[in-house]
Amino acid sequence: MLPPAPRLPEARVLIVMDRYFVLHAPRQTGKTTTLAALASELTAEGDIAALMFSCEDAKTAGDDVALTEAVLLDTLREAAEGSGWPDELLPPDPWPQAQVGSRFRKALSAWCRRCPRRVVLFLDEIDALQGTSLVSVLSQLRHGHNVRSEGRPFPASVVLCGLRDLRDYKVASGGHPTRFSPASPFNILADSLRLSDFTTDQIAELYDQHTQATGQEFTKDAVDRVFELTQGQPWLVNALADEIITEMRVTGTIGDRQVEDAKERLIRARATHLDSLVARLHDPQVKQVIEPIVAGTSPGTDIAFDHAASYVHDLGLIRGTRDLEIANPIYREALLRVLGDRTERFVRADPHSFVLPDGRFDLPRLLEEFVVFWREHGEVLIQQEGYHEAACQIILMAFLHRLVNGGGHLDHAGPTPAPTVNI
């Protein structure tokens, strides 16, 4: 793994300054791993007791504040006891008794009163908290944050880690989404910290660790192709390498050809991470943003679209919120294949029959066959397609995908799907 400090240089600065802030990034980008490593580093330095714990188990508590507080405190204690810390750093056992709605705050206060070091908390998967429970926890953190100036014990720094943007927590904790508000502690930066994707150099550094351990090398072309396909998305960077080494069992030097093969295998297998992303395609906010990208039409210009674009960016599906583009070529192809699944089942033509004796693709015949296919099925498929505005593009992509599966691949170049057929 890569060291956490270069990926999150601002986090350490804010923690030293005793700030409360938000770290957000899409799933499978290394948030949990990076925060766990940062917590270990800070604790090892001797002045801080930094603890990361997950809020995920509290998801089932819903709006039940009492149950949410109980689950969070149990999880926090388990994380502390499993850290190998000496007894003097551990939370009190049992937690102090308190009324519902203040128990989490008073428990943290009791721990900070007992602990000889500054306590720093990383609340991972904060998105798991819902409704009233989320508001209660954020309000208790706000209250504890505000009374620190009176000398009352409370964590020196708190980091909320999840998918959501800073403004969502500001609203839930009593602040304004865009302005500084003393009612909310989560207003340290104009925007929350976002864990960045890998650079080409970081991918090379990561893969070089494999080379140092095994002697198996990745060529520069392989590293460059991985970056081109993934744009540094950490899960994809690791998944491609794992596919090549573990599943394809390549034993020699790894080049860009093996990377290309691994990409096709990942997309066709619909690996868990890709599946969880495409499952969101029919979320109304996701559809609002992805449909004009696929169709090549103008996006919305109202506030609702801006919020939807921020949400889809937080999910990691698009690269930015201004020049809208799917985050990377692998996502782009995976999304189009999923959207075209229904259409592909209607294509009966034999893919191999479109390959000429000299190995070239018979493009004129493909166009003729597509016209026949469109006349027979186009109207029905358009009516069935959930992405109605992009139906024509999706149907064409699906038809091409079905045919090139006989021995080639499609490159979807640019922000909109303009295909190049390679055989």
Buried (B, 14 or more C-beta within 10 A) or exposed (E): EBEBEEBBEEBBEBBBEBBBBBBBBBBBBBBBBBBBBBBBBBBEEEEBBBBBBBBBBBBEBBEBBBBBBBBBBBBBBEBBEEBEBEEEBBBEEEBEEBEBBBBBBBBBBBBBEBBEBBBBBBBBBBBBBBEBBBBBBBBBBBBBBBBBEEEEBBBBBBBBBBBBBBBBBBBBBBBEBEEEBEEBBBBBEEEBBBBBBBEBEBBBBBBEEBBEEEEBBBBEEBBBBBBBBBBBBBBBBBBBBBBBBEEBEBEEEBBBEBBBBBBEBBBEEEBEBBEEBBEBBEBEBBBBBBBBBBBBEEBEEEEEBBBBBBBBBBBBBBBEBEEBBBBBBBBBBBBBBBBBEBBBEBBEBEBEEBBEEEEEBBEEEBEEBBEEBBEEBBEEBBEEBEBBBBBBBBBBBBBBBBBBBBBBBBEBEEBBBEBEBEB
